[in-house]
Amino acid sequence: MKVGILEIIRESAQARKVLKIIYIEKDGSSEGWRYVEPYSFSHDNGESGLFAWDINKGGIRRFSLERIVDAEVTQDTYLDRYNVEI
């Protein structure tokens, strides 16, 4: 994971601003920028993850932090769908 991505995720969540990420799937593919609303971190079986609402897919997703290779805070705000725990 690129240095600073955790801080970018925290900034996005605390300001309720949409986060855009580049995420690498297990098979090595990427959909390009994905726009998400960050809600919480998870730690399962030695892997850290981010639970976020994927705006384009219309649902909650868990993203492995190790496979988020870039992240930026956008200017778009969001209303909480869940408790923001970040």
C-alpha distances in whole Angstrom, upper triangle without the diagonal:
4,6,9,7,9,12,12,12,15,17,17,18,21,22,22,21,20,16,15,12,11,10,11,14,15,17,15,16,15,17,16,16,16,18,18,19,17,19,17,15,16,15,17,18,15,12,11,12,13,16,17,20,20,22,23,23,25,24,21,18,16,12,10,7,5,7,6,6,8,10,14,16,20,23,24,25,25,27,26,27,26,25,22,21,18
4,6,6,9,11,11,12,14,16,16,18,20,21,22,20,19,15,14,12,11,12,13,16,17,19,17,18,16,18,16,16,17,18,18,20,18,20,19,17,18,18,21,21,19,16,14,15,15,18,19,22,21,23,24,25,27,25,23,20,18,15,13,10,9,10,8,6,7,9,12,15,18,22,23,24,25,28,27,28,27,26,23,22,19
4,6,8,9,10,12,13,14,16,18,19,20,22,20,20,16,16,14,14,15,16,19,21,23,20,21,20,22,20,18,19,20,20,20,18,20,19,17,19,19,21,22,19,17,15,16,16,19,20,23,23,25,26,27,29,27,25,22,20,17,15,11,11,13,11,9,9,11,13,15,19,22,24,24,25,28,27,28,27,26,23,21,18
4,6,5,6,9,10,11,12,14,15,17,18,17,17,14,14,13,14,15,17,20,22,25,22,23,20,22,19,18,18,18,18,18,16,18,17,15,18,19,22,23,20,18,15,15,15,18,18,21,21,23,25,26,27,26,23,21,19,16,15,12,13,14,11,11,9,9,10,12,16,19,21,21,22,25,24,26,25,23,20,19,15
4,5,5,6,9,10,11,12,14,15,16,15,14,11,11,9,11,12,14,17,19,22,19,20,17,18,17,15,15,15,14,15,12,15,14,13,15,16,19,21,19,16,13,12,11,15,15,17,18,20,21,22,23,22,20,18,16,13,12,9,10,11,8,8,7,6,8,10,14,17,18,19,20,22,21,23,22,21,17,17,13
4,5,5,6,9,10,11,12,14,15,15,15,12,13,12,14,14,16,19,20,23,21,22,20,21,19,17,16,16,14,14,11,13,12,10,13,14,17,19,17,14,11,11,10,13,14,17,18,20,22,23,23,22,19,17,15,13,12,8,11,12,10,11,10,9,11,12,15,18,19,19,19,21,20,21,20,18,15,14,10
4,5,5,6,9,10,10,12,14,13,14,12,14,13,16,17,19,22,24,27,25,25,22,23,21,18,18,17,16,15,12,14,13,13,16,17,21,23,20,18,15,14,13,15,15,18,19,21,24,25,25,24,21,20,18,16,16,12,14,16,13,13,12,10,10,10,14,16,18,18,19,21,20,22,20,19,15,14,10
4,5,5,6,9,10,11,12,11,11,8,10,10,13,15,18,20,23,25,23,23,20,20,18,15,15,14,13,12,11,13,13,13,17,19,22,24,22,19,16,15,12,15,14,16,17,18,20,22,22,21,19,18,17,15,15,12,14,15,12,12,10,7,7,7,11,13,15,15,16,19,18,20,20,19,15,15,11
4,5,5,6,9,10,10,10,10,7,9,9,13,13,17,19,21,24,22,22,19,19,17,15,13,12,10,10,7,9,10,10,13,16,19,22,20,17,13,12,9,11,10,13,14,16,18,19,19,18,16,15,14,12,13,10,13,14,11,12,10,7,8,8,11,14,14,14,14,16,15,17,16,15,12,12,8
4,5,5,6,8,10,10,11,10,13,13,16,17,20,22,24,27,26,26,23,23,21,18,17,15,13,11,8,9,9,10,14,16,19,22,21,18,14,13,11,12,12,15,17,18,21,22,22,20,18,17,16,15,15,13,16,17,14,16,14,11,11,10,13,15,15,14,14,16,15,17,16,14,10,10,6
4,6,5,6,8,8,10,9,12,14,17,18,22,24,26,29,27,27,24,23,21,18,17,15,13,12,10,12,13,14,17,20,23,26,24,22,18,17,14,15,14,16,18,18,21,23,22,22,19,19,19,17,18,16,18,19,16,17,14,11,10,8,11,12,13,12,13,15,15,18,17,16,12,12,9
4,6,5,6,5,6,6,9,11,15,16,20,22,25,27,26,25,22,21,19,15,14,12,10,8,7,10,12,13,17,20,23,26,25,22,18,16,12,13,11,13,14,15,18,19,19,18,16,17,16,15,17,15,18,18,15,16,13,10,8,6,8,10,10,9,10,12,12,15,15,14,11,12,9
4,5,5,6,8,8,12,13,17,18,21,23,25,28,27,26,23,22,21,17,15,13,10,7,5,7,9,11,15,18,21,24,23,20,17,14,11,11,10,12,14,15,18,19,18,17,15,15,15,15,17,15,19,19,16,18,16,12,12,9,11,12,12,10,9,11,10,12,12,10,7,8,6
4,6,8,11,11,15,17,20,21,25,26,29,32,30,30,27,26,24,21,19,16,14,11,9,9,11,13,17,20,23,27,25,23,19,17,14,14,13,15,17,18,21,23,21,20,18,19,19,18,20,18,21,22,19,21,19,15,14,11,13,13,13,11,11,12,11,14,13,11,8,9,7
4,5,9,10,14,16,20,22,25,27,30,33,31,30,27,25,24,20,18,15,13,11,10,12,14,16,20,23,26,30,28,26,22,20,17,16,15,15,17,17,21,22,21,21,19,20,20,20,22,20,23,23,20,21,19,15,13,9,10,10,10,8,9,11,11,15,15,13,10,12,11
4,7,9,13,15,19,20,24,25,28,31,30,28,25,23,22,18,16,13,11,8,8,9,12,15,19,22,25,29,28,25,21,19,15,14,12,12,14,14,17,19,17,17,16,17,18,18,21,19,23,22,19,21,19,15,13,10,10,10,8,6,6,7,8,11,12,11,9,12,11
4,6,10,13,16,18,22,24,27,29,28,26,23,21,19,15,14,10,9,7,9,11,14,17,20,23,26,29,28,25,22,19,15,15,12,12,13,12,16,18,17,17,16,17,18,18,20,19,22,21,18,19,16,12,10,6,6,6,5,4,6,9,10,13,14,14,12,14,13
4,7,10,14,15,19,21,24,26,24,23,19,17,16,12,10,7,6,5,8,11,14,16,19,22,25,28,27,24,20,17,14,13,10,10,10,9,12,14,14,14,14,14,16,15,18,17,20,19,15,17,14,11,9,6,6,7,5,6,6,10,11,13,14,15,13,15,14
4,6,10,12,16,18,21,23,21,20,16,15,13,10,8,6,5,6,7,11,13,14,17,20,23,25,24,21,18,15,12,12,9,10,10,10,12,14,15,15,14,13,14,13,15,14,16,15,12,13,10,7,6,5,6,9,9,9,10,13,14,15,16,16,14,15,13
4,7,10,13,16,19,21,19,17,13,12,10,6,5,4,6,9,10,14,16,16,19,22,23,26,25,21,18,16,13,14,11,11,10,10,11,14,15,15,15,14,14,12,15,14,16,14,10,11,8,6,5,6,7,10,10,12,13,16,17,18,19,20,17,18,16
4,6,10,12,16,17,15,14,10,10,8,5,5,7,8,11,11,14,15,15,17,19,21,23,22,18,16,13,11,13,11,12,10,12,13,14,16,16,15,13,13,10,12,11,12,10,7,7,6,4,7,9,10,14,14,16,16,19,19,19,20,21,18,19,17
4,7,10,13,14,12,10,7,8,6,5,6,9,11,14,14,17,18,17,19,20,22,23,22,18,17,14,13,15,14,15,12,14,14,15,17,17,17,14,14,11,12,11,11,8,6,6,5,6,9,12,13,17,17,19,19,22,22,22,23,24,21,22,20
4,6,10,11,9,8,6,7,7,8,8,11,11,14,14,17,17,16,17,18,19,20,19,15,14,12,11,13,13,14,12,14,14,14,17,16,15,12,11,8,9,9,9,6,5,6,8,9,12,15,16,20,20,21,21,23,23,22,22,23,21,21,19
4,7,8,6,6,5,8,9,10,11,14,15,18,17,20,19,18,18,19,19,19,19,15,15,13,14,16,16,17,15,17,17,16,19,18,17,14,13,9,9,10,9,5,7,7,10,12,16,18,20,24,23,25,24,27,26,25,25,26,24,24,22
4,5,5,5,6,9,11,13,12,15,16,19,18,20,20,18,18,18,18,18,18,15,15,13,14,15,16,17,15,17,16,15,18,17,16,13,12,9,9,11,11,7,9,11,13,15,19,21,22,26,25,26,25,27,26,25,25,26,25,25,23
4,5,7,9,12,14,16,16,19,19,22,21,22,21,19,18,18,16,16,16,13,15,14,15,17,18,19,18,21,20,18,21,19,18,14,13,11,10,12,11,8,11,13,16,18,22,24,26,29,29,29,28,30,29,27,27,28,27,26,25
4,6,9,12,14,17,17,20,21,24,23,25,25,23,22,22,20,20,20,17,18,17,19,20,21,22,19,22,21,19,22,21,21,17,16,14,13,16,14,11,14,15,18,20,23,26,27,31,30,31,30,33,31,30,30,31,30,30,28
4,7,10,12,15,15,19,20,23,23,25,24,23,22,22,21,21,20,18,18,17,19,20,21,22,19,22,20,19,23,22,21,18,17,14,13,15,12,9,12,12,15,18,21,24,25,29,29,30,30,32,31,30,30,31,29,29,28
4,7,9,12,13,17,18,22,22,24,24,23,23,23,23,23,23,20,20,18,19,20,19,20,17,19,17,17,20,20,20,17,16,14,14,16,14,11,12,12,14,17,20,23,23,27,26,28,28,30,30,28,29,31,29,29,27
4,5,8,9,13,15,19,19,22,22,21,22,23,23,24,23,20,19,17,17,18,17,17,14,16,14,15,18,18,18,15,15,12,13,14,14,10,10,10,12,14,16,19,20,23,23,25,24,27,27,26,26,28,26,27,25
4,7,7,11,13,17,18,21,22,22,23,24,24,26,25,22,21,18,17,18,16,16,12,13,11,12,15,16,17,14,15,13,15,16,16,13,12,12,13,14,16,18,18,21,20,22,22,25,25,24,25,27,25,26,25
4,6,10,13,16,18,21,22,22,23,25,26,27,26,23,21,19,18,18,16,16,13,14,12,14,17,18,18,16,17,14,16,16,16,13,11,11,10,11,13,15,15,19,18,21,21,24,25,24,25,27,25,26,24
4,7,10,13,15,18,20,20,22,24,25,27,26,22,20,18,16,17,14,14,11,11,10,13,15,16,16,15,16,13,15,15,16,13,11,11,9,9,10,12,12,15,15,17,18,21,21,21,23,24,22,23,21
4,6,10,12,15,17,18,19,22,23,25,25,21,19,16,13,13,11,10,7,8,8,9,12,12,13,11,13,11,14,14,16,13,10,12,10,9,10,12,12,15,14,15,15,18,18,18,19,21,19,21,19
4,7,10,13,16,17,19,22,24,26,26,22,20,16,13,13,9,8,6,6,7,9,11,12,12,11,13,12,15,15,18,15,12,14,12,10,10,10,9,12,10,11,11,14,15,15,17,18,16,19,17
4,6,9,12,14,16,19,21,24,23,20,17,14,10,9,6,5,5,6,8,10,10,10,9,9,11,10,14,14,17,15,12,15,13,10,11,10,10,13,11,11,10,12,12,12,13,15,13,15,14
4,7,10,12,15,19,21,24,24,20,17,14,10,9,5,5,7,7,11,12,11,10,9,10,12,12,15,15,18,17,14,17,15,12,12,10,11,12,10,9,7,9,8,9,10,11,9,12,11
4,6,9,12,15,18,21,20,17,14,11,7,6,4,7,9,11,14,14,14,12,10,10,10,10,13,12,16,15,13,16,14,12,12,11,12,14,13,11,10,11,10,10,10,10,7,9,8
4,7,10,14,16,20,20,17,14,11,7,6,5,8,11,13,16,16,15,12,9,10,10,11,14,13,17,17,15,19,18,15,16,14,16,17,16,13,11,11,8,9,7,7,4,6,6
4,7,10,13,17,16,14,11,8,6,5,7,10,13,16,19,18,17,14,11,11,9,11,12,12,15,16,15,18,18,16,17,16,18,20,19,17,15,15,12,12,9,8,6,5,5
4,7,10,13,13,10,7,6,5,6,9,13,15,18,21,20,19,16,13,11,9,9,10,9,12,14,13,16,17,15,17,17,20,22,21,20,18,18,16,16,13,12,10,8,7
4,6,10,10,8,6,5,6,7,11,14,16,20,22,21,20,17,13,12,9,10,9,10,12,14,14,18,19,18,20,20,23,26,25,23,21,21,18,18,15,14,13,10,10
4,7,6,6,4,6,9,11,14,18,20,23,25,23,24,20,17,14,11,11,10,10,12,14,15,18,20,20,22,23,26,29,28,27,25,25,22,21,18,18,16,14,13
4,5,5,6,8,11,12,16,19,20,24,26,23,24,20,17,14,11,12,10,12,13,15,17,20,22,22,25,26,28,31,30,29,27,27,24,23,20,20,19,16,17
4,6,8,11,14,16,19,22,23,27,28,26,27,23,20,17,14,14,12,13,14,16,18,21,24,24,27,28,31,34,33,32,30,31,28,26,24,23,23,20,20
4,7,10,14,16,19,23,24,27,29,27,28,25,21,18,15,14,11,12,11,14,16,19,22,22,26,27,30,33,33,32,30,31,28,27,25,24,22,20,19
4,6,10,13,16,19,20,24,25,23,24,21,18,15,11,10,7,8,8,11,13,16,18,19,22,24,26,30,29,28,27,28,25,25,22,22,20,18,17
4,7,10,13,17,18,21,23,22,23,20,16,13,10,9,6,6,8,10,11,14,16,16,19,20,23,26,26,25,24,25,22,22,19,19,17,15,13
4,7,10,13,14,18,19,18,19,16,12,10,6,5,4,5,8,9,10,13,15,14,17,18,21,24,23,22,21,22,19,18,16,16,15,13,12
4,6,10,11,15,17,16,16,13,10,8,5,5,6,6,10,11,10,13,14,12,15,15,17,20,19,18,17,18,16,15,14,14,12,11,10
4,7,9,13,15,14,13,10,7,6,5,6,9,10,13,13,12,16,16,15,16,16,18,20,19,17,15,16,13,12,10,11,10,10,10
4,6,9,12,11,11,8,6,6,6,8,11,12,15,14,12,16,15,13,14,14,15,17,15,14,12,13,11,10,10,11,10,11,11
4,6,9,8,7,5,4,6,9,10,14,15,18,17,15,18,17,15,16,15,15,17,14,13,10,11,10,8,9,12,11,13,14
4,6,5,6,6,6,6,9,10,14,15,18,16,14,17,16,14,15,14,14,16,14,14,12,14,13,12,13,16,15,17,17
4,6,5,7,9,10,13,14,17,18,21,19,17,19,17,15,15,14,13,15,12,12,10,12,13,12,14,17,16,19,19
4,6,8,11,11,14,15,18,20,22,19,17,19,18,16,17,16,15,17,14,15,14,16,17,15,17,20,20,22,22
4,6,8,9,13,13,17,19,21,18,17,20,19,18,19,19,18,20,17,18,16,17,17,15,17,20,20,22,22
4,7,9,13,15,19,20,23,21,19,22,21,20,20,19,18,20,16,16,14,14,14,12,14,17,18,20,21
4,6,10,12,16,18,21,19,18,21,21,19,20,20,19,21,18,17,14,15,13,10,12,15,16,18,19
4,7,10,13,15,18,17,16,20,19,18,19,18,19,21,18,17,14,14,12,10,10,13,13,15,16
4,6,10,12,15,13,13,17,17,16,18,18,19,22,19,19,16,17,15,13,13,15,14,15,16
4,7,9,12,11,11,15,16,15,18,18,20,23,21,20,18,19,17,15,14,15,14,14,14
4,6,9,7,7,11,13,12,15,16,18,22,21,20,19,20,19,18,17,18,16,16,15
4,5,5,7,10,13,13,17,18,21,24,23,23,22,24,22,21,19,20,18,17,16
4,5,5,8,10,11,14,16,19,22,22,22,21,23,21,21,20,20,17,16,14
4,6,8,11,12,16,18,21,25,25,25,25,27,25,25,24,24,21,20,17
4,6,9,11,15,18,20,24,24,24,24,26,25,24,23,24,22,21,19
4,6,7,11,14,16,20,20,21,21,23,22,22,22,22,19,19,17
4,7,11,14,16,20,21,22,23,26,25,25,25,25,22,22,19
4,7,11,13,17,18,19,20,23,23,24,24,24,21,21,18
4,7,10,13,14,16,17,20,20,21,21,21,18,19,16
4,6,10,12,13,15,18,19,21,21,21,18,19,16
4,7,9,10,12,15,16,18,19,19,16,17,15
4,5,8,11,14,16,18,20,20,17,19,17
4,6,10,13,16,18,20,21,18,20,18
4,7,10,13,15,18,18,16,19,18
4,7,10,12,15,15,13,17,16
4,6,9,11,12,11,15,15
4,6,9,10,10,14,15
4,5,7,7,11,12
4,7,9,12,14
4,6,9,12
4,6,9
4,6
4
